[in-house]
Amino acid sequence: MDTNSEYTISDSGKILENANLIKKYHANLVYDYTEYPTKGNWKETFGEKEYLNCILDWYPKNKTKPVLFYVHTPFCEQLCNFCLCSKEITQNYDRVKDYLYNYLSKELDLLENFLLKNDVKFNYKEIYFGGGSPTYYKEKEFEYLINRLKKFIDFKNLGDFTVEIDPRRVDEDRLLFYHEMGVNRLSFGIQDFDPGVQEEINRPQSPDLVHKLLTDKVRKLFPVINFDLLIGLPRQNINTITQTIKHVVDLKPTQLQTMYVHYKPGTRKYMIKMVRNEPMLDFYDRKAVFQTASKKLIDAGYTRAGFESYALPNDPLASSMKDKQAVYNSLGTQKGEATNFIAVGSSAHGVLNDDYYFQNFYEQPLYRKALDENKFPIYRGLKLSEDDAIRREVIRHIRTFFNIEFDYFDKKYSKNFKKYFEQELNRLKSHESDGLVTINDNNVILSPLGEHFSPQIANIFDVYNDQEFYNKST
């Protein structure tokens, strides 16, 4: 199914015509499914020993598989009220340097020595610097980190090298410097351009500021430029998002991630600051804002790339959608070249498909304590069962391509899909009667209306989550 060609705004817009449908299928706890099983199901008994053994188990069977190397920088100069990332707010740059020179470097030393000792030579195809704010590093520290990675990563073999950009902390010269260091893809944290919304989330940055960064020289050197937007922020409405998308279209990034904001004041108490003047948008208003943004982007020539992502037609992400190679993960919808991650830095998590997940300690003291003891700072992980791997692939197809082709799964896993998922297909009958999905002999296809509920539909295939799939009283 080519979702881009069949996607019609008029059909999708019906989401706003039926409030009862929204009430029926909106579940309070629905995961993004950037990974499956979700992190809450990973085991803290999976530690350093299990992490090293999983590399030794996986690598001999997957020597040529592309691998992405992820580096986490857990520092920001200013708190954004919407942020769920693992970070530390500090104005003390010595704290940042101490992390880089004395701890992240030590983790890299441990990893490099282990890989050399066991003759493990990952096929590194991508690098991704995330945070926090990797733009916090000054040029000296950034170059140090690059040179450290070059000791065991062949930069000539890389495809994408991405750095997340806080546009308030860089200028054109800094972006040109990044290119000199090998970076070829930029991901800008935009969130919203409306001044009122920016005030609530403590993230003031004008369209003009971003425009001055995206010079002709910068655009020529970075053929892929991504913007991250957030949907559901306080003071957002149809009018404000219309103006934000107008600015976005004028700035013309090649990719967009329009992610729903998650409000979790229980674990991030500072998020309460976002609602000091107005409440968070409810499920209906969030859909209205998302639908408006989607229509404006598609009218401007962008194609939809999964549940919440968009790309210009000539962007690699759009091509990967057509080829059914795109993958949704913690970095957004990606073109799918490297779906295996090796990750370093506090809170960083990795994956070796279809076998293992692993994650470092979130807390700086625990991360540093492990490294002071010359141990890998592994907090938790999971060895996937065959059932986990199959369900993860189903969820990815729902979340990215809005369909499930039975034959694909029959061939890949030697399972009869309809028998294996008989219970789940029966649970989808209600969704089918409400026009959210069509169930055929060969596939399940989400309707344009059903695409709005793709995380909820994916939730049906999650055996770890036993919540009700819809409100039966509605």
ROMAR-349933 format. One line per 4 residues: their letters; for each residue x, y, z of N, C-alpha, C. Coordinates in steps of 0.2 Angstrom, whole numbers. Example, Ala and Ser with C-alpha at 12.3 -4.5 7.8 and 13.67 -1.06 7.14 Angstrom:
2
as = 66 -28 39 62 -22 39 66 -16 39 ~ 64 -11 35 68 -5 36 64 0 39
END
This chain:
474
mdtn = 4 -6 0 0 0 0 4 6 0 ~ 4 11 -5 7 17 -5 3 22 -1 ~ 4 23 6 0 27 10 0 34 8 ~ 6 37 5 6 44 3 1 45 -3
seyt = 0 40 -8 -4 41 -13 -12 41 -11 ~ -13 37 -6 -20 35 -4 -22 40 1 ~ -18 43 4 -19 48 10 -23 54 7 ~ -29 55 10 -33 60 8 -35 64 14
isds = -34 71 14 -36 75 19 -43 75 21 ~ -47 75 16 -54 75 18 -57 69 22 ~ -54 63 20 -56 57 24 -53 58 31 ~ -46 59 31 -43 60 38 -46 65 42
gkil = -49 70 39 -52 76 43 -58 74 47 ~ -61 68 45 -67 66 49 -66 64 56 ~ -59 64 58 -58 63 65 -61 68 69 ~ -61 74 66 -64 80 70 -72 80 70
enan = -75 76 67 -82 76 66 -86 71 71 ~ -82 67 75 -85 62 79 -81 62 86 ~ -83 66 90 -80 66 97 -81 60 101 ~ -86 56 100 -87 50 103 -82 45 101
likk = -80 45 94 -75 40 92 -69 42 95 ~ -67 48 96 -61 50 100 -61 47 107 ~ -67 48 110 -68 46 117 -67 38 118 ~ -70 35 113 -70 28 113 -63 25 113
yhan = -59 27 108 -53 24 107 -47 28 110 ~ -47 33 113 -42 36 116 -40 33 123 ~ -34 30 123 -32 27 129 -27 32 133 ~ -28 32 139 -23 37 143 -16 34 143
lvyd = -15 28 143 -8 25 142 -7 22 136 ~ -4 25 131 -3 23 125 5 25 123 ~ 9 20 122 16 21 121 17 24 113 ~ 23 27 113 25 29 106 28 23 102
ytey = 30 18 106 33 12 103 39 13 98 ~ 43 18 101 50 19 98 54 12 99 ~ 52 8 104 55 1 104 49 -3 107 ~ 50 -10 106 45 -15 109 49 -21 110
ptkg = 49 -24 116 45 -22 122 47 -15 124 ~ 43 -11 127 44 -4 129 49 -4 135 ~ 53 1 137 58 1 142 56 -1 149 ~ 50 0 151 47 -3 157 48 -10 158
nwke = 48 -14 152 49 -21 153 56 -24 152 ~ 61 -19 152 68 -21 151 70 -23 159 ~ 75 -27 159 77 -30 166 83 -27 169 ~ 83 -25 175 88 -22 178 93 -28 180
tfge = 92 -34 179 96 -40 180 101 -40 174 ~ 99 -37 169 103 -37 163 108 -31 164 ~ 115 -33 165 120 -28 167 126 -29 162 ~ 132 -27 165 138 -27 161 139 -33 158
keyl = 139 -39 162 141 -45 159 136 -47 153 ~ 129 -46 154 125 -48 149 126 -43 143 ~ 127 -37 144 129 -33 138 134 -35 134 ~ 140 -37 137 146 -39 133 144 -46 130
ncil = 141 -50 133 139 -56 130 135 -56 124 ~ 130 -51 125 125 -50 119 129 -48 113 ~ 134 -43 114 138 -41 108 142 -47 105 ~ 145 -52 109 148 -58 107 144 -63 103
dwyp = 138 -63 106 133 -67 103 130 -65 96 ~ 129 -58 96 126 -55 90 131 -54 84 ~ 136 -52 85 141 -50 80 143 -55 75 ~ 145 -61 77 147 -66 72 142 -68 67
knkt = 135 -67 69 130 -69 65 128 -62 60 ~ 130 -57 62 128 -50 59 134 -46 57 ~ 139 -48 55 145 -44 54 144 -39 49 ~ 140 -40 44 140 -34 39 134 -30 40
kpvl = 130 -31 45 124 -27 46 126 -20 48 ~ 123 -15 45 124 -8 47 123 -6 54 ~ 127 -2 57 126 0 64 127 7 65 ~ 122 10 69 123 17 71 126 18 77
fyvh = 130 23 78 134 24 84 131 31 87 ~ 127 30 93 124 35 96 128 38 102 ~ 129 45 102 132 48 108 128 53 111 ~ 127 52 118 122 56 122 126 61 126
tpfc = 124 68 125 126 73 129 121 76 134 ~ 122 75 140 116 76 145 116 83 148 ~ 118 88 144 118 95 147 115 100 142 ~ 111 104 146 108 110 142 110 116 146
eqlc = 110 122 143 111 128 147 104 131 150 ~ 99 129 147 92 132 149 87 126 149 ~ 82 126 153 77 121 154 71 123 149 ~ 69 118 145 63 119 141 58 115 145
nfcl = 52 118 146 47 115 151 44 109 148 ~ 44 108 141 41 102 138 46 96 138 ~ 52 96 140 57 91 139 57 85 143 ~ 57 79 140 57 73 144 64 70 143
cske = 69 73 140 75 70 139 79 69 145 ~ 84 65 145 88 65 151 94 70 151 ~ 94 75 155 98 80 154 100 84 161 ~ 105 88 161 106 92 167 107 99 165
itqn = 104 103 168 104 111 167 110 114 171 ~ 115 116 167 120 119 170 123 125 166 ~ 126 130 169 130 135 166 137 134 167 ~ 139 129 170 146 127 172 149 123 167
ydrv = 153 126 162 156 122 156 161 117 159 ~ 164 118 165 169 113 167 165 107 169 ~ 159 107 170 155 101 172 154 97 165 ~ 153 101 160 153 97 153 159 94 151
kdyl = 165 98 152 171 95 150 173 89 154 ~ 171 89 161 173 84 165 169 77 163 ~ 163 78 161 159 73 158 163 70 152 ~ 165 74 147 168 72 141 174 69 142
ynyl = 179 72 145 186 70 146 187 64 151 ~ 183 64 156 184 59 161 179 54 162 ~ 174 54 158 169 49 159 166 46 152 ~ 164 50 148 162 48 141 168 45 138
skel = 174 48 138 180 46 135 182 39 138 ~ 181 38 145 182 32 148 178 26 145 ~ 171 28 144 167 23 142 169 21 135 ~ 171 26 131 174 24 124 180 20 124
dlle = 184 21 129 190 17 130 188 10 132 ~ 183 9 136 181 2 138 178 -2 132 ~ 174 2 128 171 -1 123 176 -3 117 ~ 181 2 116 186 0 110 190 -5 112
nfll = 192 -6 118 197 -11 121 193 -18 120 ~ 187 -18 122 183 -24 122 182 -26 115 ~ 181 -22 110 179 -24 103 186 -26 100 ~ 192 -23 102 198 -25 99 200 -32 102
kndv = 199 -33 108 201 -39 111 197 -45 108 ~ 191 -44 106 187 -49 104 186 -49 96 ~ 190 -45 93 190 -44 85 183 -43 83 ~ 179 -38 86 173 -36 84 174 -29 80
kfny = 172 -30 74 172 -24 69 166 -22 66 ~ 162 -18 70 155 -16 68 155 -13 61 ~ 150 -13 57 150 -10 51 146 -3 52 ~ 150 2 55 147 8 57 145 12 50
keiy = 139 13 50 136 17 44 133 24 46 ~ 132 25 52 129 32 54 132 33 61 ~ 132 40 62 133 43 69 128 48 70 ~ 125 48 77 120 52 79 122 55 86
fggg = 123 62 86 124 65 92 117 68 95 ~ 115 66 101 109 68 103 110 71 110 ~ 104 73 113 105 76 120 98 76 123 ~ 98 81 129 102 86 130 104 91 124
spty = 109 94 124 111 98 118 119 97 116 ~ 120 93 111 127 92 109 130 98 106 ~ 126 103 105 128 110 103 132 114 109 ~ 131 111 115 134 114 121 142 114 120
ykek = 144 108 117 151 108 116 154 113 112 ~ 160 116 115 163 121 111 168 118 106 ~ 170 121 101 174 118 95 179 113 98 ~ 183 115 103 189 111 105 186 105 107
efey = 181 105 112 178 98 114 175 94 109 ~ 171 97 104 168 94 99 173 90 95 ~ 179 94 93 184 91 89 187 85 92 ~ 188 86 99 191 80 103 187 74 102
linr = 180 75 103 176 69 103 176 66 96 ~ 176 70 91 177 67 84 183 63 83 ~ 189 66 85 195 62 84 195 56 88 ~ 192 56 94 191 50 98 187 45 95
lkkf = 182 47 91 178 42 88 182 39 82 ~ 186 43 79 189 41 73 195 35 74 ~ 196 34 81 201 29 82 198 22 81 ~ 191 21 81 188 15 79 182 15 75
idfk = 181 21 72 176 22 67 179 24 61 ~ 178 21 55 180 23 49 175 28 46 ~ 177 35 46 172 40 44 171 40 37 ~ 175 37 33 174 36 25 169 31 24
nlgd = 167 27 29 162 22 28 155 25 30 ~ 154 31 32 148 33 35 143 36 30 ~ 137 35 31 132 38 27 130 44 31 ~ 125 44 35 122 50 39 127 51 45
ftve = 128 57 46 131 59 53 127 65 55 ~ 123 64 60 118 69 62 120 72 69 ~ 119 79 69 119 82 76 113 86 77 ~ 110 85 83 104 89 85 106 96 87
idpr = 103 101 84 105 108 85 100 112 89 ~ 102 115 94 98 121 97 100 127 93 ~ 95 130 89 97 135 85 99 142 89 ~ 97 142 95 99 148 99 107 148 101
rvde = 110 142 100 117 141 103 122 141 97 ~ 120 142 91 125 141 86 124 147 81 ~ 129 148 77 129 152 71 131 149 65 ~ 131 152 59 133 149 53 140 146 53
drll = 145 150 56 152 147 57 152 140 61 ~ 148 140 66 148 133 70 145 128 65 ~ 140 129 61 137 124 57 142 122 52 ~ 146 127 49 151 125 44 157 121 47
fyhe = 158 123 54 163 119 57 161 111 58 ~ 155 111 60 152 104 60 153 100 54 ~ 152 103 48 153 100 42 160 98 41 ~ 165 102 43 172 101 43 174 94 47
mgvn = 170 93 52 171 88 56 167 81 54 ~ 164 82 48 161 76 45 153 76 45 ~ 150 80 49 143 80 50 140 82 43 ~ 134 79 41 131 80 35 123 80 35
rlsf = 121 80 42 114 80 43 112 84 49 ~ 108 89 49 106 93 55 99 92 57 ~ 98 91 63 91 91 66 90 96 71 ~ 85 101 69 84 107 73 78 106 78
giqd = 79 108 84 74 108 89 70 114 88 ~ 64 114 85 60 120 84 54 120 89 ~ 50 115 89 45 114 93 39 119 91 ~ 39 125 91 34 129 89 37 136 88
fdpg = 34 140 83 36 147 82 32 152 85 ~ 26 150 88 22 155 90 25 158 97 ~ 25 165 98 28 168 104 25 166 110 ~ 18 166 110 14 164 116 16 157 118
vqee = 16 152 113 18 145 115 25 145 117 ~ 29 148 114 36 148 116 37 151 123 ~ 33 156 125 33 158 132 32 153 137 ~ 27 149 136 24 144 140 30 138 141
inrp = 33 137 136 38 131 136 45 133 137 ~ 46 140 138 52 143 140 58 141 134 ~ 55 143 128 60 141 122 59 147 117 ~ 61 153 118 60 158 113 65 158 108
qspd = 63 157 102 67 157 96 63 159 90 ~ 65 164 86 61 167 81 63 163 74 ~ 58 163 69 59 161 63 65 164 59 ~ 66 171 61 72 174 58 78 172 60
lvhk = 79 170 67 85 167 69 87 160 65 ~ 82 156 64 83 150 60 85 152 53 ~ 81 156 50 82 158 43 90 161 42 ~ 92 164 47 99 167 47 104 161 47
lltd = 102 156 50 107 150 50 107 146 44 ~ 101 145 41 100 141 35 102 145 28 ~ 108 147 28 111 151 22 112 146 16 ~ 113 149 10 114 145 5 120 140 5
kvrk = 125 142 9 131 138 10 129 132 14 ~ 126 134 20 124 128 24 119 123 21 ~ 114 126 17 110 121 14 114 117 9 ~ 119 119 5 122 116 1 126 110 4
lfpv = 129 111 10 133 107 13 129 101 17 ~ 123 103 19 119 99 23 112 97 19 ~ 112 92 14 107 91 10 100 88 14 ~ 101 86 20 96 84 24 95 88 30
infd = 90 92 31 89 96 37 82 94 40 ~ 82 92 46 76 90 50 74 95 55 ~ 67 96 55 64 101 61 60 96 65 ~ 61 97 72 56 94 76 51 99 79
llig = 45 97 78 39 101 81 36 97 86 ~ 32 100 90 28 97 95 21 99 95 ~ 16 94 95 9 95 95 6 94 101 ~ 2 99 103 -2 98 110 1 103 115
lprq = 5 108 114 7 112 119 2 117 121 ~ 3 120 127 -2 125 129 -2 131 125 ~ -8 134 123 -9 140 119 -8 138 112 ~ -7 132 110 -7 130 103 -15 130 101
nint = -16 132 95 -23 131 92 -22 131 85 ~ -28 130 81 -27 130 74 -24 136 71 ~ -25 142 74 -23 148 71 -15 148 72 ~ -13 147 78 -6 147 79 -2 142 75
itqt = -4 136 75 -1 131 71 -1 132 64 ~ -6 135 61 -6 138 54 0 142 53 ~ 1 147 57 6 152 56 13 149 57 ~ 14 144 62 20 140 63 22 136 57
ikhv = 17 133 54 18 129 48 20 134 42 ~ 17 139 42 19 144 36 26 146 37 ~ 29 147 43 36 149 44 40 142 42 ~ 38 137 44 41 130 42 42 130 35
vdlk = 36 130 31 36 130 24 41 135 21 ~ 41 141 23 46 146 21 53 144 22 ~ 55 141 28 61 139 29 63 132 26 ~ 58 128 24 59 122 19 64 117 22
ptql = 63 114 28 67 108 30 65 103 25 ~ 70 98 24 68 92 20 64 87 24 ~ 65 87 30 61 82 34 58 86 40 ~ 52 83 43 49 85 49 47 80 53
qtmy = 48 81 60 45 76 65 40 80 69 ~ 33 79 68 28 82 71 25 78 77 ~ 29 78 83 28 73 88 23 76 93 ~ 18 72 96 14 74 101 18 74 107
vhyk = 17 80 111 20 81 117 17 76 123 ~ 21 74 127 19 70 133 20 74 139 ~ 15 74 143 14 78 149 15 73 155 ~ 21 73 158 22 69 164 25 73 170
pgtr = 21 77 173 23 80 179 25 76 185 ~ 23 70 184 24 65 190 32 64 190 ~ 35 63 184 42 62 184 46 68 182 ~ 43 73 179 46 79 177 42 85 180
kymi = 43 87 187 39 91 190 39 98 187 ~ 44 100 184 45 107 181 40 108 175 ~ 37 102 172 32 103 167 26 106 169 ~ 25 107 176 19 110 178 19 118 176
kmvr = 25 120 175 26 127 173 22 129 166 ~ 22 123 162 18 124 156 11 126 156 ~ 8 124 162 1 125 162 -1 130 168 ~ 4 135 169 2 140 174 -3 145 171
nepm = -4 146 164 -9 150 162 -14 147 158 ~ -13 142 155 -18 138 151 -17 130 152 ~ -22 126 151 -21 119 152 -18 116 146 ~ -15 110 146 -13 106 141 -19 105 136
ldfy = -18 104 130 -23 103 125 -26 96 126 ~ -33 95 126 -36 89 127 -35 85 120 ~ -37 78 120 -36 74 114 -39 77 108 ~ -45 79 109 -48 82 103 -45 88 100
drka = -43 93 104 -39 99 101 -32 97 99 ~ -29 92 102 -23 90 99 -24 87 92 ~ -29 83 91 -30 80 84 -32 86 79 ~ -35 91 82 -37 97 77 -31 100 75
vfqt = -26 101 80 -20 105 78 -15 100 74 ~ -15 94 75 -11 89 71 -14 89 64 ~ -21 89 63 -24 88 57 -23 95 53 ~ -23 100 56 -22 107 53 -14 107 50
askk = -10 105 54 -3 105 52 -1 100 47 ~ -5 94 47 -4 89 42 -6 92 35 ~ -12 95 35 -15 97 29 -11 103 26 ~ -8 107 30 -4 113 27 3 110 25
lida = 5 105 28 12 102 25 11 98 19 ~ 5 95 18 4 91 12 2 96 6 ~ -1 101 8 -3 106 3 3 109 0 ~ 8 110 5 15 113 3 20 108 -1
gytr = 18 102 -2 22 97 -6 25 92 -2 ~ 24 92 5 28 87 9 23 80 8 ~ 27 75 9 23 68 9 24 65 16 ~ 18 62 18 18 59 25 23 53 25
agfe = 27 53 31 32 47 32 30 44 38 ~ 25 40 39 23 37 45 18 41 49 ~ 17 39 55 12 42 60 13 50 60 ~ 19 52 61 20 59 63 26 63 59
syal = 28 60 54 34 63 50 32 64 43 ~ 36 69 40 35 71 34 41 73 30 ~ 41 72 24 47 73 20 46 76 13 ~ 50 80 10 50 82 3 50 76 -1
pndp = 47 76 -7 47 70 -11 54 68 -13 ~ 59 72 -14 66 70 -16 70 69 -10 ~ 68 69 -4 72 67 2 72 60 3 ~ 78 57 5 79 50 6 74 47 10
lass = 71 50 15 66 47 19 59 46 15 ~ 58 50 10 52 49 6 53 43 2 ~ 59 42 -1 61 36 -5 61 30 -1 ~ 63 30 6 63 24 10 56 22 12
mkdk = 51 27 12 44 25 13 42 21 7 ~ 43 23 1 41 20 -5 44 13 -5 ~ 50 12 -3 53 5 -3 52 1 3 ~ 48 4 8 46 0 14 52 -2 18
qavy = 57 3 18 63 2 22 63 7 28 ~ 59 12 28 59 17 34 57 13 40 ~ 60 16 46 59 13 52 58 19 57 ~ 53 18 62 52 23 67 55 20 73
nslg = 59 25 76 63 23 82 63 29 87 ~ 68 29 92 69 34 96 71 41 93 ~ 74 40 87 76 46 83 71 49 78 ~ 65 46 79 60 48 74 59 43 68
tqkg = 56 45 63 56 41 57 62 41 53 ~ 66 36 53 72 36 49 72 32 43 ~ 77 33 38 76 30 32 78 22 32 ~ 81 20 38 81 13 40 87 9 38
eatn = 93 13 36 99 10 34 102 6 40 ~ 102 10 46 106 7 52 100 7 57 ~ 98 1 58 93 0 64 96 -3 70 ~ 102 -5 70 106 -7 75 110 -2 78
fiav = 109 -1 85 112 5 88 118 2 93 ~ 123 5 93 128 5 99 128 12 102 ~ 127 13 109 126 19 112 130 20 118 ~ 133 26 118 137 28 124 134 35 127
gssa = 136 36 133 133 42 137 128 40 142 ~ 127 44 147 122 43 152 115 42 149 ~ 111 37 150 104 36 148 104 33 141 ~ 109 33 137 109 31 130 107 24 130
hgvl = 103 22 125 101 15 124 102 13 117 ~ 104 6 117 105 3 110 101 -3 109 ~ 102 -5 103 98 -11 101 102 -15 96 ~ 101 -22 96 104 -26 91 98 -30 89
nddy = 95 -29 83 90 -32 80 92 -39 79 ~ 87 -44 79 81 -44 83 82 -48 90 ~ 87 -46 93 90 -50 99 90 -46 105 ~ 92 -40 106 94 -37 112 92 -29 112
yfqn = 90 -27 118 90 -20 120 95 -19 126 ~ 98 -13 127 102 -11 133 102 -4 134 ~ 103 -2 140 103 5 142 108 7 147 ~ 111 13 147 115 15 152 111 18 158
fyeq = 114 19 164 111 23 169 109 30 167 ~ 103 32 169 101 39 168 105 44 173 ~ 105 42 179 108 46 184 115 47 183 ~ 118 53 183 125 55 182 129 51 188
plyr = 127 52 194 131 48 199 132 41 198 ~ 127 37 196 127 30 195 132 29 188 ~ 131 33 183 134 32 177 142 33 179 ~ 144 38 182 150 40 184 153 35 189
kald = 149 32 193 152 27 198 154 21 195 ~ 150 19 190 152 13 186 158 14 182 ~ 159 19 179 165 21 175 171 21 180 ~ 170 24 186 176 25 191 178 18 193
enkf = 174 13 193 175 6 194 177 2 188 ~ 178 6 182 180 2 176 175 -3 174 ~ 169 -1 175 163 -5 173 159 -2 167 ~ 156 -5 163 152 -2 158 145 0 162
piyr = 143 6 161 137 9 165 130 6 163 ~ 130 0 162 123 -3 160 118 -3 166 ~ 112 0 165 107 0 169 102 -6 169 ~ 100 -7 162 95 -13 161 96 -15 154
glkl = 92 -20 152 92 -23 145 87 -28 145 ~ 87 -31 139 82 -37 137 85 -41 132 ~ 84 -47 132 85 -52 127 78 -53 124 ~ 77 -52 118 70 -52 115 69 -60 113
sedd = 63 -62 115 60 -68 112 58 -68 105 ~ 57 -74 102 55 -73 95 48 -70 95 ~ 44 -71 100 37 -67 100 38 -60 100 ~ 43 -58 104 44 -50 105 46 -48 98
airr = 51 -51 94 53 -49 88 48 -48 83 ~ 43 -53 83 38 -53 78 33 -47 79 ~ 31 -47 86 26 -41 88 30 -34 86 ~ 36 -34 88 39 -27 86 39 -26 79
evir = 40 -31 75 39 -29 67 32 -27 65 ~ 27 -31 68 20 -29 67 19 -22 69 ~ 21 -20 75 20 -13 78 23 -8 73 ~ 29 -9 71 33 -5 66 29 -4 60
hirt = 26 -9 57 22 -8 51 16 -4 52 ~ 13 -5 58 7 -1 59 9 6 60 ~ 14 7 64 16 14 66 19 18 60 ~ 22 14 55 26 18 50 22 17 43
ffni = 19 12 41 16 11 35 8 10 35 ~ 6 10 41 -2 10 42 -5 3 39 ~ -1 -2 38 -4 -8 36 0 -14 39 ~ -3 -20 38 1 -26 40 0 -31 34
efdy = 5 -33 30 4 -38 25 6 -45 28 ~ 1 -49 28 1 -55 31 7 -60 28 ~ 8 -59 21 13 -63 17 20 -61 19 ~ 21 -55 21 28 -53 23 30 -56 29
fdkk = 25 -57 34 27 -60 41 27 -68 40 ~ 22 -70 36 22 -78 34 29 -80 32 ~ 32 -76 27 39 -78 24 44 -76 29 ~ 44 -71 32 50 -69 37 51 -73 43
yskn = 45 -75 46 45 -78 52 42 -86 52 ~ 40 -88 46 38 -94 45 32 -96 50 ~ 27 -91 50 21 -91 55 15 -89 50 ~ 10 -93 52 4 -91 48 1 -85 52
fkky = 1 -79 49 -1 -73 53 -8 -73 56 ~ -13 -76 52 -19 -76 54 -21 -80 60 ~ -17 -86 60 -17 -90 66 -14 -88 72 ~ -8 -85 71 -3 -83 76 -7 -77 80
feqe = -10 -73 76 -13 -67 79 -21 -67 79 ~ -23 -73 79 -31 -74 79 -34 -69 84 ~ -32 -69 90 -35 -65 96 -35 -58 94 ~ -29 -56 92 -28 -48 90 -33 -46 84
lnrl = -33 -50 79 -38 -49 74 -45 -49 76 ~ -47 -53 81 -54 -52 83 -55 -46 87 ~ -50 -44 91 -50 -37 94 -51 -31 90 ~ -48 -32 84 -49 -27 79 -56 -26 75
kshe = -60 -31 77 -67 -30 74 -71 -24 75 ~ -70 -22 82 -73 -16 83 -70 -10 79 ~ -64 -10 79 -61 -4 75 -63 -5 67 ~ -64 -11 65 -66 -11 58 -73 -9 57
sdgl = -77 -10 62 -84 -8 62 -85 0 62 ~ -80 3 65 -80 10 66 -76 13 60 ~ -74 9 55 -70 12 50 -63 14 51 ~ -60 11 56 -53 13 57 -48 8 53
vtin = -50 2 52 -46 -3 48 -51 -7 44 ~ -47 -10 39 -51 -14 34 -47 -21 35 ~ -50 -26 37 -47 -33 37 -48 -37 31 ~ -43 -39 27 -44 -43 21 -41 -50 22
dnnv = -41 -54 17 -38 -61 18 -31 -60 18 ~ -28 -54 15 -21 -54 15 -18 -48 19 ~ -22 -44 22 -19 -38 26 -24 -35 30 ~ -21 -31 34 -25 -26 38 -22 -19 36
ilsp = -27 -15 34 -25 -8 31 -29 -3 36 ~ -25 2 39 -28 7 42 -31 12 37 ~ -37 14 39 -40 20 35 -37 26 36 ~ -38 31 32 -35 38 34 -37 40 41
lgeh = -44 38 43 -46 40 49 -43 36 54 ~ -41 30 53 -38 25 58 -31 27 59 ~ -28 30 54 -21 32 55 -20 37 61 ~ -25 41 63 -24 45 69 -24 40 75
fspq = -26 34 75 -26 30 81 -21 24 80 ~ -16 25 76 -11 20 75 -7 18 81 ~ -6 22 86 -3 20 92 -7 15 96 ~ -14 17 96 -19 13 100 -20 6 96
iani = -20 6 90 -20 0 86 -14 -4 87 ~ -8 -1 87 -2 -5 88 -3 -8 95 ~ -6 -5 100 -6 -7 107 -10 -14 108 ~ -14 -15 103 -18 -22 103 -13 -28 102
fdvy = -7 -26 99 -2 -32 98 3 -32 104 ~ 2 -28 109 7 -27 114 5 -32 120 ~ 8 -37 121 6 -42 126 8 -40 133 ~ 12 -35 134 15 -33 140 10 -28 143
ndqe = 5 -25 139 1 -20 142 -6 -23 142 ~ -9 -23 147 -16 -27 148 -22 -22 149 ~ -21 -16 147 -26 -11 147 -32 -12 142 ~ -38 -9 143 -43 -10 139 -41 -6 132
fynk = -44 -9 127 -42 -6 120 -46 -1 118 ~ -52 0 121 -56 5 120 -62 6 125 ~ -65 11 126 -70 13 131 -77 10 129 ~ -78 4 132 -84 0 129 -91 4 131
st = -90 9 136 -97 12 138 -98 18 133 ~ -94 19 128 -95 25 123 -99 23 117
END
